[in-house]
Amino acid sequence: MTIGQRIIRLVLDLFGLIYISIEKYVKYPNDGEVLGVGIDGDLHKMSRQQLCRYMDAVLPKSGFFDLQSTTKIRLGCQLLRNFHLVKKQLNDNKVQFSQAGKRDE
């Protein structure tokens, strides 16, 4: 990593620490739904740090809290892609099973 990139990361980390320090005092509106997705009550009540710990508990490796914002978004996109792929495969299997049942009749 170049010196320029190290300086940029240092500044981002510094701003991140400042943001986290200030953010815990913000009163958020009821975001029980975010972009059309319902948010479970237990997740809604968690702090940023608790949410990151939750992510660490369910992901293959810990360290979610320390990731840069864009990396977290990228991870979220990949998890959604994986979810939709599994969902599509389940639907495809359901169609195959229903068609197989019709052939047996």
C-alpha distances in whole Angstrom, upper triangle without the diagonal:
4,7,8,6,7,10,11,10,12,15,15,16,18,20,20,22,24,25,26,28,30,30,32,35,35,38,37,40,41,39,41,40,36,36,39,38,40,38,40,42,40,36,38,39,35,33,29,28,31,30,27,28,31,28,26,30,30,27,26,23,23,20,21,22,18,17,16,19,18,17,21,22,21,22,25,26,25,28,30,30,31,34,35,35,37,39,40,41,43,45,45,46,49,50,51,52,55,55,56,59,60,61,63,65
4,5,5,6,9,10,11,12,14,15,16,18,20,21,23,24,25,27,29,30,31,33,36,36,39,38,41,43,40,42,41,38,38,41,40,42,41,42,44,42,39,40,40,37,35,31,30,34,32,29,31,33,31,29,33,34,30,30,27,26,23,24,24,20,19,18,21,20,19,23,24,23,25,28,28,28,31,33,33,34,36,38,38,40,42,43,43,46,48,48,49,52,53,53,55,58,58,59,62,63,64,66,68
4,5,5,6,9,10,10,12,14,15,16,18,20,21,23,24,25,27,29,30,32,34,35,38,38,41,42,40,43,42,39,39,42,41,43,41,43,44,42,39,40,40,37,34,31,30,33,33,29,31,34,31,30,34,35,32,31,28,27,24,25,24,21,20,18,21,21,21,24,26,25,27,29,30,30,33,35,35,36,39,40,40,42,44,45,46,48,50,50,52,54,55,56,58,60,61,62,64,66,67,68,71
4,5,5,6,9,10,11,12,14,15,17,18,20,21,22,24,26,27,28,31,33,33,36,36,38,40,38,41,40,36,36,40,39,41,39,42,43,41,38,38,39,36,33,30,29,33,32,29,31,34,31,30,34,35,32,32,29,28,24,25,24,20,19,17,19,19,20,23,24,23,25,28,28,29,31,33,33,35,37,39,39,41,43,44,45,47,49,49,51,53,54,55,57,59,60,61,63,65,66,67,70
4,5,5,6,9,10,10,12,14,15,16,18,20,21,22,24,26,26,29,31,31,34,33,36,38,35,38,37,33,33,37,36,38,36,38,40,38,35,35,36,33,30,27,27,30,28,25,28,30,27,27,30,31,28,28,25,24,21,21,21,17,16,14,16,15,16,19,20,20,22,24,25,25,28,30,30,31,34,35,35,37,39,40,41,44,45,46,47,49,51,52,53,55,56,57,60,61,62,64,66
4,5,5,6,9,10,10,12,14,15,16,18,20,21,22,24,25,27,30,30,33,33,36,38,36,38,37,34,35,38,37,39,36,38,39,37,34,35,35,32,29,26,25,28,28,24,27,29,27,26,29,30,27,27,24,23,20,20,19,16,15,14,17,17,17,20,21,21,23,25,26,27,29,31,31,32,35,36,37,39,41,42,43,45,46,47,49,51,52,53,55,57,58,59,61,63,64,65,68
4,5,5,6,9,10,10,12,14,15,17,18,20,21,23,24,26,28,29,32,32,35,37,35,38,37,34,35,38,37,39,37,39,39,38,35,35,35,32,29,26,25,29,28,25,28,30,28,27,31,32,30,30,27,25,22,22,20,17,17,15,17,18,18,21,22,23,24,27,28,29,31,32,33,35,37,38,39,41,42,44,45,47,48,49,51,53,54,55,57,59,60,61,63,65,66,67,70
4,5,5,6,9,10,11,12,14,15,16,18,20,21,22,25,27,26,30,29,32,34,32,35,34,31,31,35,34,36,34,36,37,36,32,32,33,30,27,24,24,27,26,24,26,29,26,26,30,30,28,28,26,24,20,20,19,16,15,12,14,14,16,18,19,20,22,24,25,26,28,29,30,32,34,35,36,38,39,41,42,44,45,46,48,50,51,52,54,56,57,58,60,62,63,65,67
4,5,5,6,8,10,10,12,14,15,16,18,20,20,23,25,25,28,28,31,33,31,33,33,29,30,33,32,34,32,34,34,33,29,30,31,27,25,21,21,24,23,20,23,25,23,22,26,27,24,25,22,20,17,17,15,12,11,9,12,13,13,15,17,18,19,21,23,24,25,27,28,29,31,33,34,36,37,39,40,42,43,44,46,48,49,50,52,54,55,56,58,60,61,62,65
4,5,5,6,9,10,11,12,14,15,17,18,20,22,24,25,28,28,31,33,32,34,34,31,32,35,34,36,33,35,35,34,30,31,31,28,25,21,21,24,24,21,23,26,24,23,27,28,26,27,24,22,18,18,16,13,13,12,14,16,16,18,20,21,22,24,26,27,28,30,31,32,34,36,37,38,40,42,43,45,46,47,49,51,52,53,55,57,58,59,61,63,64,65,68
4,5,5,6,8,10,11,12,14,15,17,18,20,22,23,26,26,29,32,30,33,33,30,31,34,33,35,32,34,35,33,30,30,30,27,24,21,21,25,24,22,24,27,25,25,29,30,28,29,26,24,20,19,17,14,15,12,14,15,17,18,20,21,23,24,26,27,29,30,32,33,35,36,38,39,40,42,44,45,46,48,50,51,53,54,55,57,58,60,62,63,65,66,68
4,5,5,6,9,10,10,12,14,15,16,18,21,20,24,23,27,29,27,30,29,26,27,30,30,31,29,31,31,30,27,27,27,24,21,18,18,22,21,18,21,24,22,22,26,26,24,26,23,21,17,16,14,12,11,9,10,12,13,15,16,18,19,20,22,24,25,26,28,29,31,32,34,35,37,38,40,41,43,44,46,47,49,50,52,53,55,56,58,59,61,62,64
4,5,5,6,9,10,10,12,14,15,17,19,20,23,23,27,29,27,29,29,27,28,31,30,31,28,30,30,29,25,26,26,23,19,16,16,19,19,16,19,22,20,20,23,25,23,24,21,18,15,14,12,9,10,8,11,13,14,14,17,18,19,21,23,24,25,27,28,29,31,33,34,35,37,39,40,41,43,45,46,47,49,50,52,53,55,56,58,60,61,62,64
4,5,5,6,9,10,11,13,14,16,18,19,23,23,27,29,28,30,31,28,30,33,32,33,30,32,31,30,27,27,27,24,20,17,17,21,21,19,21,24,23,22,26,28,26,27,24,21,18,17,14,12,14,12,13,16,17,18,20,22,22,24,26,27,28,30,32,33,34,36,38,39,40,42,43,44,46,48,49,50,52,54,55,56,58,59,61,63,64,66,68
4,5,5,6,9,10,11,12,14,16,16,20,20,24,26,25,28,28,25,27,30,29,30,28,30,30,28,25,25,25,22,19,16,17,20,20,18,21,23,22,23,26,27,26,28,25,22,19,17,14,13,14,11,12,15,16,17,18,20,21,22,24,26,27,28,30,32,33,34,36,38,38,40,42,43,44,46,48,49,51,52,54,55,57,58,60,61,63,64,66
4,5,5,6,9,10,10,13,15,15,19,19,22,24,22,25,25,23,24,28,27,27,25,26,26,25,22,22,22,19,16,12,13,17,16,14,17,20,19,19,22,24,22,24,22,19,15,14,11,10,11,9,9,13,14,14,15,18,19,19,22,23,24,25,27,29,29,31,33,34,35,37,39,40,41,43,45,46,48,49,50,52,54,55,56,58,60,61,63
4,5,5,6,9,10,11,14,15,19,19,23,25,24,26,27,25,27,30,29,29,26,27,27,25,22,22,22,19,15,13,12,16,17,15,17,20,19,19,23,24,23,25,22,19,16,15,11,11,12,12,13,16,17,16,19,21,21,22,25,26,26,28,30,31,32,34,36,37,38,40,41,42,44,46,47,48,50,52,53,54,56,57,59,60,62,63,65
4,5,5,6,8,11,12,13,17,18,22,24,23,26,27,25,27,30,29,30,27,28,28,26,24,23,22,20,16,14,14,18,19,17,20,22,22,22,25,27,26,29,26,23,19,18,14,14,16,14,14,18,19,18,20,23,23,24,26,28,28,30,32,33,34,36,38,39,40,42,44,44,46,48,49,50,52,54,55,56,58,59,60,62,64,65,67
4,5,5,6,9,10,11,14,15,18,21,20,23,24,21,23,26,26,26,23,25,24,23,21,20,19,17,14,11,13,16,16,15,18,20,20,21,24,25,24,27,25,22,18,16,13,13,14,13,12,15,17,16,17,20,21,21,23,26,26,27,29,31,31,33,35,36,36,39,41,41,42,45,46,47,49,51,52,53,55,56,57,59,61,62,64
4,5,5,7,9,10,14,14,18,20,19,22,23,21,23,26,25,25,22,23,22,21,18,17,17,14,11,8,9,13,13,12,15,17,17,18,21,22,22,25,22,19,16,14,11,12,13,13,12,16,17,15,17,20,20,20,23,25,25,26,29,30,30,32,34,35,35,38,39,40,41,44,45,45,48,49,50,51,54,55,56,58,60,61,62
4,6,6,8,10,14,15,19,21,21,24,25,24,26,29,28,27,24,25,24,23,20,19,18,16,12,11,11,15,16,15,17,20,20,21,23,25,25,28,25,22,19,18,14,15,17,16,16,20,21,19,21,24,24,24,27,29,28,29,32,33,33,35,38,38,39,41,43,43,45,47,48,49,51,53,54,55,57,58,59,61,63,64,66
4,6,6,7,11,13,17,19,19,22,24,22,25,28,27,26,24,25,24,23,20,19,18,16,13,12,13,16,17,17,19,21,22,23,25,27,27,30,28,24,21,20,16,17,19,18,17,20,22,20,21,25,25,24,27,29,29,30,33,34,34,36,38,39,39,41,43,44,45,47,49,49,51,53,54,55,57,59,59,61,63,64,66
4,5,5,9,10,13,16,16,19,20,19,21,24,23,23,20,21,20,19,17,15,15,13,10,9,11,14,14,15,17,19,19,21,23,24,25,28,26,22,20,18,14,16,17,16,15,18,20,18,19,22,22,21,24,27,26,26,30,31,30,32,35,35,35,38,40,40,41,44,45,45,47,50,50,51,54,55,56,58,60,61,62
4,6,8,10,14,16,16,18,20,19,22,25,23,23,19,20,18,17,16,14,13,11,8,8,10,12,13,14,16,17,19,20,22,24,24,27,25,22,20,18,15,17,18,18,17,21,22,19,21,24,24,22,26,28,27,27,31,32,31,33,36,36,36,39,41,40,42,44,45,45,48,50,50,51,54,55,56,58,60,61,62
4,6,9,13,15,16,19,21,21,24,26,25,24,21,22,20,19,18,16,14,14,11,12,13,15,16,18,19,21,22,24,25,27,28,31,29,26,24,22,18,20,22,21,20,23,25,22,23,27,27,25,28,31,30,30,33,35,34,36,38,39,38,41,43,43,44,47,48,48,50,53,53,54,56,58,58,60,62,63,64
4,6,10,12,13,17,18,18,20,23,22,21,19,20,19,19,17,14,13,13,11,11,14,16,16,18,20,21,22,24,26,27,28,31,29,26,24,22,19,21,22,21,19,22,24,21,22,25,25,24,26,29,28,28,31,33,32,33,36,37,36,39,41,41,42,45,46,46,48,50,51,51,54,56,56,58,60,61,62
4,7,9,11,14,16,16,19,21,21,20,17,18,16,17,16,12,12,13,11,13,16,16,16,19,21,21,22,25,26,27,28,32,31,28,26,23,21,23,24,23,21,24,26,23,23,27,27,24,27,30,28,28,32,33,31,33,36,36,36,38,41,40,41,44,45,45,47,49,50,50,53,54,55,56,59,60,61
4,7,8,11,13,12,15,17,17,16,14,16,14,15,13,10,11,12,11,12,15,16,15,18,20,20,21,23,25,25,26,30,29,27,25,22,20,23,23,22,19,22,24,21,20,24,24,21,24,27,25,25,28,30,28,29,33,33,32,35,37,37,37,40,42,41,43,46,46,46,49,51,51,53,55,56,57
4,6,9,11,11,14,15,16,14,13,15,13,15,14,10,12,14,14,15,18,18,17,20,22,22,22,26,27,26,28,32,31,29,28,24,23,25,25,24,21,24,25,22,22,25,25,22,24,28,26,25,28,30,28,29,32,33,31,34,37,36,36,39,41,40,42,45,45,45,48,50,50,51,54,55,55
4,6,8,10,13,14,13,11,10,12,10,13,12,8,10,13,14,15,19,18,16,20,22,20,21,25,25,25,27,30,30,28,28,24,23,26,26,26,22,25,26,23,22,25,25,22,24,27,25,23,27,28,26,27,31,31,29,32,34,33,34,37,38,37,39,42,42,42,45,47,47,48,51,52,52
4,5,6,9,10,10,9,7,10,10,12,10,7,10,12,13,14,17,17,15,18,20,18,19,22,23,22,24,28,28,26,25,22,21,24,23,23,20,21,23,19,18,22,21,18,20,23,21,20,23,25,22,23,27,27,26,28,31,30,30,34,35,34,36,39,39,39,42,44,44,45,48,49,50
4,7,10,10,8,6,5,7,7,10,9,7,10,12,14,15,19,17,15,18,20,18,19,22,22,21,23,27,28,26,26,22,22,26,25,25,22,23,24,21,20,23,22,19,20,23,21,19,23,24,21,22,26,25,24,27,29,28,28,32,33,32,34,37,37,36,39,41,41,42,45,46,47
4,7,6,5,4,5,9,10,13,11,9,13,15,17,17,20,19,16,19,21,19,19,23,23,22,23,27,28,26,26,23,23,26,24,24,21,22,23,20,18,21,20,17,18,21,19,17,20,22,19,20,23,23,21,24,27,26,26,29,31,29,31,34,35,34,37,39,39,40,43,44,45
4,5,5,6,7,11,13,15,12,11,14,15,16,16,19,18,15,18,20,18,18,22,22,21,22,25,26,25,24,20,21,23,22,21,18,18,20,17,15,18,18,14,15,18,17,15,18,20,18,18,22,22,21,23,26,26,25,29,30,30,31,34,35,35,37,39,40,41,43,45,46
4,6,8,10,14,16,18,16,14,18,19,20,19,22,22,18,20,23,21,20,24,25,23,23,26,27,27,26,22,23,25,23,22,18,18,20,17,15,17,18,14,14,18,17,14,17,19,17,17,20,22,20,21,25,25,24,27,29,29,30,33,34,34,36,38,39,39,42,44,44
4,6,9,13,15,18,16,15,19,20,21,21,24,23,20,22,24,22,21,25,25,23,24,27,29,28,28,24,25,28,26,25,22,22,23,20,17,20,20,16,16,19,17,14,17,19,17,16,20,20,18,20,23,23,22,25,27,26,27,30,31,31,33,36,36,37,39,41,41
4,6,10,13,15,13,12,16,17,19,19,21,20,17,19,21,18,18,22,22,20,21,24,25,25,25,22,22,25,24,23,20,21,21,18,16,18,18,14,14,17,15,12,15,17,14,14,18,18,16,19,22,21,21,24,25,25,26,29,30,30,32,34,35,36,38,40,40
4,6,9,12,10,10,14,15,18,18,21,19,16,19,21,18,18,21,21,19,21,25,26,25,26,22,23,26,25,25,22,23,23,20,18,21,20,16,17,20,17,15,18,19,16,17,20,20,18,21,23,22,22,26,27,26,28,31,31,31,33,35,35,37,40,41,41
4,6,8,7,6,10,11,14,14,17,15,12,15,17,14,15,19,18,17,19,23,24,23,23,19,20,23,22,23,20,21,22,18,17,20,18,15,17,19,16,15,19,19,17,18,22,21,20,23,25,24,24,28,29,28,30,33,33,33,36,38,38,39,42,43,43
4,6,5,6,9,10,14,15,17,14,12,16,16,13,15,18,17,16,19,22,23,22,23,20,20,24,24,25,22,24,24,20,20,22,20,17,20,21,18,17,21,21,18,20,23,22,20,24,26,24,25,28,29,28,31,33,33,33,36,38,37,39,42,42,43
4,5,5,6,9,12,15,16,14,12,16,17,14,16,19,18,18,21,24,25,24,24,21,21,25,25,26,24,26,26,22,22,25,23,20,23,24,21,21,24,24,21,23,27,25,24,28,29,28,29,32,33,31,34,37,36,36,40,41,41,43,45,46,46
4,5,5,7,10,13,14,11,10,14,14,11,14,16,15,15,18,22,22,21,21,19,19,23,23,25,23,25,25,21,22,24,22,19,22,24,20,21,24,24,21,24,27,25,25,28,30,28,29,33,33,32,35,37,37,37,41,42,41,44,46,46,47
4,5,5,9,10,12,9,7,11,12,9,11,14,14,14,16,20,20,18,19,16,16,19,20,21,19,21,21,17,18,20,18,16,19,20,17,18,21,21,19,22,24,23,23,26,28,27,28,31,32,31,34,36,36,37,40,41,41,43,46,46,47
4,6,8,10,13,11,9,13,14,12,14,17,17,17,19,23,23,21,21,18,17,21,21,22,19,22,22,18,19,22,20,17,20,22,20,19,23,24,21,23,27,26,25,28,30,29,30,33,34,33,36,38,38,39,42,43,43,45,48,48,49
4,7,10,12,9,9,13,14,13,15,18,17,18,20,24,24,21,21,19,17,21,22,23,21,24,24,20,21,24,22,20,23,25,22,23,26,26,24,27,30,29,28,32,33,32,33,37,37,36,39,41,41,42,45,46,46,48,51,51,52
4,7,8,6,6,9,10,9,12,14,14,15,18,21,21,18,18,15,14,18,19,20,18,21,21,18,19,22,20,18,22,23,21,21,25,25,23,26,29,28,28,31,33,32,33,36,37,36,39,41,41,42,45,46,46,48,51,51,52
4,5,5,6,9,10,10,12,14,15,17,18,22,20,17,16,14,12,15,17,18,16,20,20,16,18,21,20,18,22,23,21,22,26,26,25,28,30,30,30,33,35,34,36,38,39,39,42,44,44,45,47,49,49,51,53,54,55
4,6,5,6,9,10,11,12,14,16,16,20,18,15,14,11,9,12,13,14,13,16,16,13,15,18,17,16,19,21,19,20,24,24,23,26,28,28,29,32,33,33,35,37,38,38,41,43,43,44,47,48,49,51,53,54,55
4,5,5,6,9,10,10,12,14,15,18,16,13,11,10,7,10,13,14,14,17,17,14,17,19,17,17,21,22,20,22,25,25,24,27,29,29,30,33,34,34,36,38,39,39,42,44,44,45,48,49,50,52,54,54,56
4,5,5,6,9,10,10,13,14,17,16,13,13,11,10,13,15,17,16,20,19,15,18,20,18,17,21,22,19,21,24,24,23,26,28,28,28,31,32,32,34,37,37,37,40,42,42,43,46,47,47,49,52,52,53
4,5,5,6,9,10,11,12,16,15,12,12,9,9,13,13,15,14,17,16,12,14,17,15,13,17,18,16,17,21,21,20,23,25,24,25,28,29,29,31,33,34,34,37,39,39,40,43,44,44,47,49,49,51
4,5,5,6,9,10,10,13,12,9,8,6,5,9,10,12,12,15,13,10,13,15,13,13,16,17,15,17,20,20,20,23,25,24,25,28,29,29,31,34,34,35,38,39,39,41,43,44,45,48,49,50,52
4,5,5,6,9,10,13,11,8,9,8,7,11,12,15,16,18,16,14,17,18,15,15,19,19,17,19,22,21,21,24,26,25,26,30,30,30,32,35,35,35,38,40,40,41,44,45,45,48,50,50,52
4,5,5,6,9,12,12,10,11,9,10,14,14,17,17,19,17,14,16,18,15,14,18,18,15,17,20,19,18,22,23,22,23,26,27,27,29,31,31,32,35,36,36,38,41,41,42,44,46,47,48
4,5,5,6,9,9,8,9,6,9,12,12,14,14,16,14,10,13,14,11,11,14,14,12,14,17,16,16,19,21,20,21,24,25,25,27,29,30,31,33,35,35,37,39,40,41,43,45,45,47
4,6,5,8,7,4,6,6,8,11,11,15,15,17,14,12,15,16,13,13,17,16,14,17,19,18,18,22,23,22,24,27,27,27,30,32,32,33,36,37,37,39,41,42,43,45,47,47,49
4,6,8,8,7,10,10,12,14,15,18,19,21,18,15,18,19,15,15,19,18,15,18,20,18,18,22,23,21,23,26,26,26,29,31,30,31,34,35,35,37,40,40,41,44,45,45,47
4,7,8,9,11,10,13,16,16,19,19,20,17,14,16,17,13,13,16,15,12,15,17,15,14,18,19,17,19,22,22,22,25,27,27,28,31,32,31,34,36,36,37,40,41,42,44
4,5,7,9,9,12,14,13,16,17,17,14,12,14,14,10,11,14,12,10,14,15,13,14,17,18,17,19,22,22,22,25,27,27,28,31,32,32,34,36,37,38,40,42,42,44
4,7,10,11,14,15,14,18,19,19,16,14,17,16,12,14,16,14,12,16,17,14,16,19,19,18,21,23,22,23,26,27,27,29,32,32,32,35,37,37,38,41,42,42,45
4,7,8,12,12,12,15,17,18,14,13,16,16,12,15,17,15,14,18,19,17,18,22,22,21,24,26,26,27,30,31,31,33,35,36,36,39,40,41,42,45,46,46,49
4,6,8,9,10,14,16,17,14,13,16,16,13,15,18,17,15,19,21,19,20,24,24,24,26,28,28,29,32,33,33,35,38,38,39,41,43,43,45,47,48,49,51
4,6,5,7,11,13,14,12,11,14,15,12,14,17,17,16,19,21,20,22,25,25,25,27,30,30,31,34,35,35,37,40,40,41,43,45,46,47,49,51,51,54
4,5,5,9,10,12,9,7,11,12,10,11,14,14,14,16,19,18,19,22,23,23,25,28,28,29,31,33,34,35,37,38,39,41,43,44,45,48,49,50,52
4,6,8,9,12,11,9,12,14,13,14,17,17,17,19,22,22,22,25,26,27,28,31,32,32,34,36,37,38,41,42,42,44,46,47,48,51,52,53,55
4,7,9,12,10,10,13,14,13,15,18,18,18,21,23,23,24,27,28,28,30,32,33,34,36,38,39,40,42,43,44,46,48,49,50,53,54,55,57
4,6,8,6,6,10,11,10,12,15,15,15,18,20,20,21,24,25,26,28,30,31,32,34,35,36,38,40,41,42,44,46,47,48,50,52,53,55
4,6,5,6,9,10,11,12,14,16,17,19,20,21,23,25,26,27,29,30,32,33,35,36,38,39,41,42,43,45,47,48,50,51,53,54,56
4,5,5,6,9,10,11,12,14,15,17,18,20,21,23,24,26,27,29,30,32,33,35,36,37,39,41,42,43,45,46,48,50,51,53,55
4,5,5,6,9,10,10,12,14,15,16,18,20,21,22,24,25,27,29,30,31,33,35,36,37,39,40,42,43,45,47,48,49,51,53
4,5,5,6,9,10,11,12,14,15,16,18,20,21,23,24,26,27,29,30,31,33,35,36,37,39,41,42,43,45,47,48,49,52
4,5,5,6,9,10,10,12,14,15,16,18,20,21,22,24,26,27,28,30,31,33,35,36,37,39,41,42,43,45,47,48,50
4,5,5,6,9,10,10,12,14,15,16,18,20,21,22,24,26,27,28,30,31,33,34,36,37,39,40,42,43,45,47,48
4,5,5,6,9,10,11,12,14,15,16,18,20,21,23,24,26,27,29,30,32,33,35,36,37,39,41,42,43,45,47
4,5,5,6,9,10,10,12,14,15,17,18,20,21,23,24,26,27,29,30,31,33,35,36,37,39,41,42,43,46
4,5,5,6,9,10,10,12,14,15,16,18,20,21,22,24,26,27,29,30,31,33,35,36,37,39,41,42,44
4,5,5,6,9,10,11,12,14,15,16,18,20,21,22,24,26,27,28,30,31,33,34,36,38,39,41,43
4,5,5,6,9,10,10,12,14,15,16,18,20,21,22,24,26,27,28,30,31,33,35,36,37,39,41
4,5,5,6,9,10,11,12,14,15,16,18,20,21,22,24,26,27,29,30,31,33,35,36,38,40
4,5,5,6,8,10,10,12,14,15,16,18,20,21,22,24,26,27,28,30,31,33,35,36,38
4,5,5,6,9,10,10,12,14,15,16,18,20,21,22,24,26,27,28,30,32,33,35,37
4,6,5,6,9,10,11,12,14,15,16,18,20,21,22,24,26,27,29,30,32,33,35
4,5,5,6,9,10,11,12,14,15,16,18,20,21,23,24,26,27,29,30,32,34
4,5,5,6,8,10,10,12,14,15,16,18,20,21,22,24,26,27,29,30,32
4,5,5,6,9,10,10,12,14,15,16,18,20,21,22,24,26,27,29,31
4,5,5,6,9,10,10,12,14,15,16,18,20,21,23,25,26,27,29
4,5,5,6,9,10,11,12,14,15,17,18,20,21,23,25,26,28
4,5,5,6,9,10,11,12,14,15,16,18,20,21,23,25,26
4,5,5,6,9,10,10,12,14,15,16,18,20,21,23,25
4,5,5,6,9,10,10,12,14,15,17,19,20,21,23
4,5,5,6,9,10,11,12,14,15,17,19,20,22
4,5,5,6,9,10,11,12,14,16,17,19,21
4,5,5,6,9,10,10,12,14,15,17,19
4,5,5,6,9,10,11,13,14,16,17
4,5,5,6,9,10,11,12,14,16
4,6,5,6,9,10,11,12,15
4,5,5,6,9,10,11,13
4,5,5,6,9,10,11
4,5,5,6,9,10
4,5,5,6,9
4,5,5,7
4,5,5
4,6
4
